Amino acid sequence: MPFDVQDLSGTFSIGDIAIALSLSLSFVLSAMIGWVYRFTHRNVSYSQSYVQTLVILGMLIALIMLVVGSNIARAFALVGALSVVRFRNAIKETRDVGFIFLVMGVGMAAGTRFYTLAIVAAVAISLIIVVMYRFNWFASSVQRQVVKVQVPPDGNYTASVQDVLIAHTSEFELVSMESIRGGALTELMYTVRLKKGHEPGDLINALGERTGGQRVTVLTGYDQTDL
């Protein structure tokens, strides 16, 4: 019995190929953007699920653009359907919003079959992000700390705390004053700039001697030191 080889190429339409290419391209480019985000992330708030969401979002936008096409009625229907979606997770960093819009833009370009534009934009913007990360563009040379001090409500503890800050910092500013633990303590929050040669530990020890043994916290960059 002869073996019948049948060519099935004709069963795939140009639209099917475009859909596969658009989704594949949006996946590759979104994954590349996700790796760029992971490589350039400096804070402790890194989330694997967020990066995976970037990849999914890029493909989803491409799919939406393929569904909409040039049909205006379909576009308005999708806008109405998506308007009911609410996201309750707060964005931890401003740059995270930029990555969301980046994958959305790439997904739109891939979904509307502007393949060259999608590739060029994704690669160019990703390179710019990496360059800004590697050369630390727009970094501020002024490092400030946040100091939180808990003191008893009675007594002149605020003046004592400010005396310590004058001795250990070049500048400071009272940000907030809050009553905590049912009025048993008052929490003072300052933004400060330590003098050269002074360490956060020195400031903590000096404040601890003036606050009656209450809690003192110094936030320096991404590190937190407590007493």
C-alpha positions in Angstrom: 0.0 0.0 0.0 1.7 3.2 -1.1 2.4 5.9 1.6 0.5 9.1 0.8 2.3 12.2 1.7 -0.1 15.2 1.9 1.0 18.8 1.9 -1.0 20.7 4.6 0.6 24.1 4.0 -2.5 25.4 2.3 -4.6 24.8 5.4 -2.8 27.7 7.2 -4.1 31.1 6.1 -2.1 34.4 6.2 -4.1 35.4 9.2 -3.1 32.3 11.1 0.5 32.9 10.4 0.2 36.6 11.4 -1.4 35.6 14.7 1.3 33.0 15.5 4.1 35.5 14.5 2.5 38.3 16.5 2.1 36.3 19.7 5.6 34.7 19.3 7.3 38.0 18.7 5.5 39.7 21.6 6.5 36.8 23.9 10.2 37.1 22.9 10.3 40.8 23.2 8.4 40.9 26.5 10.6 38.2 27.9 13.6 40.3 26.9 12.2 43.3 28.6 11.5 41.2 31.7 15.2 40.1 31.8 16.2 43.8 31.4 14.0 44.7 34.3 15.5 41.9 36.5 19.0 42.9 35.6 18.5 46.6 36.3 16.4 46.2 39.5 18.2 47.5 42.6 15.5 47.6 45.3 14.5 44.8 47.6 10.9 44.9 46.2 11.7 42.5 43.3 8.8 40.3 42.4 9.0 37.3 40.1 5.2 37.4 39.6 5.5 41.0 38.4 8.0 40.1 35.7 5.9 37.1 34.6 2.9 39.5 34.4 4.9 41.8 32.1 5.4 38.9 29.6 1.8 37.9 29.9 0.6 41.5 29.4 2.7 41.9 26.3 1.2 38.9 24.7 -2.3 39.9 25.9 -2.0 43.3 24.3 -0.9 41.7 21.1 -3.9 39.4 21.2 -6.3 42.3 21.9 -4.9 44.2 18.9 -5.3 41.2 16.7 -8.9 40.8 17.8 -9.7 44.4 17.4 -8.1 44.8 14.0 -9.7 47.7 12.2 -13.2 47.1 13.6 -14.2 50.2 15.5 -17.3 48.6 17.1 -15.2 45.7 18.4 -12.7 48.1 19.8 -15.4 50.0 21.8 -16.8 46.6 23.0 -13.3 45.6 24.3 -12.8 49.0 26.0 -16.1 48.5 27.8 -15.3 45.0 28.9 -11.8 45.9 30.1 -13.1 48.9 32.0 -14.6 46.7 34.7 -11.2 45.3 35.6 -9.7 46.7 38.8 -6.1 46.2 40.0 -5.7 46.5 43.8 -1.9 45.9 44.0 0.0 49.1 44.4 3.0 49.8 42.1 6.0 49.9 44.4 8.4 51.8 42.1 7.8 54.5 39.5 9.9 52.7 36.9 7.6 49.6 37.2 4.9 51.7 35.5 7.4 52.5 32.7 8.0 48.8 32.1 4.3 48.1 32.0 3.8 50.8 29.3 6.8 49.5 27.4 5.5 45.9 27.1 2.0 47.4 26.2 3.6 49.4 23.4 5.5 46.5 22.1 2.4 44.3 22.3 0.4 46.9 20.4 3.1 47.1 17.6 3.3 43.3 17.3 -0.5 42.9 17.4 -0.9 45.5 14.6 1.8 43.7 12.6 4.4 46.5 12.8 7.0 43.8 13.5 10.1 45.9 12.6 8.9 48.7 14.8 8.2 46.4 17.7 11.7 44.9 17.5 13.5 48.2 17.0 11.6 49.9 19.8 12.0 47.0 22.3 15.8 46.7 21.6 16.5 50.4 21.6 14.6 51.2 24.8 16.0 48.2 26.6 19.5 49.3 25.6 18.8 52.8 27.0 17.6 51.3 30.2 20.7 49.1 30.6 23.0 52.1 29.8 21.2 54.3 32.4 21.6 51.4 34.9 25.3 50.7 34.1 26.4 54.4 34.2 24.0 55.3 37.1 22.5 58.3 35.3 20.6 61.0 37.3 21.8 59.6 40.6 21.8 62.1 43.5 25.1 62.5 45.4 23.1 63.6 48.5 22.2 60.6 50.6 19.5 61.2 53.2 18.3 59.1 56.0 14.9 58.7 57.7 15.0 58.7 61.5 12.1 57.5 63.6 12.3 58.1 67.3 9.8 57.1 70.0 9.7 59.2 73.1 7.4 59.5 76.2 4.8 62.2 75.7 5.8 64.0 78.9 9.1 65.8 79.3 11.2 67.9 76.9 12.3 64.9 74.8 11.9 66.7 71.5 14.5 69.3 72.3 16.9 66.5 73.5 16.4 64.7 70.2 17.1 67.8 68.2 20.3 68.5 70.2 21.5 65.0 69.1 20.6 65.7 65.5 22.4 69.0 65.5 25.5 67.3 66.7 25.4 64.4 64.2 23.7 65.8 61.1 24.4 68.6 58.7 20.7 69.2 58.2 17.4 67.7 59.4 13.7 68.3 59.1 10.8 67.1 61.2 8.4 65.3 58.8 5.7 64.0 61.2 4.8 63.7 64.9 2.3 61.0 65.8 0.8 59.7 69.0 1.1 55.9 69.2 0.2 53.1 71.6 -2.9 54.9 72.9 -1.0 58.0 73.7 1.7 56.2 75.7 4.4 57.3 73.3 5.0 60.0 70.6 6.8 59.0 67.4 8.9 61.7 65.7 10.0 61.2 62.1 12.9 63.2 60.6 14.7 63.3 57.3 18.4 63.9 58.0 21.8 64.1 56.3 24.6 62.7 58.4 27.8 64.7 58.8 31.0 63.2 57.2 32.6 60.7 59.5 29.3 60.0 61.4 27.7 56.5 61.1 24.0 55.6 61.6 25.1 53.5 64.6 26.6 56.5 66.3 23.3 58.4 65.8 21.3 55.5 67.1 23.4 55.2 70.3 23.3 59.0 71.0 19.5 59.1 70.5 19.0 56.0 72.7 20.6 57.8 75.6 18.1 60.7 75.3 14.9 58.8 74.7 14.6 56.8 77.9 15.4 53.5 76.1 12.6 53.8 73.6 12.9 52.5 70.0 15.0 54.4 67.5 15.1 53.5 63.8 17.4 54.8 61.1 16.5 54.1 57.4 19.6 54.5 55.2 19.0 53.8 51.5 17.5 50.3 51.5 18.9 49.2 54.9 17.2 49.6 58.3 19.0 49.8 61.6 17.1 49.5 64.9 17.8 50.0 68.5 
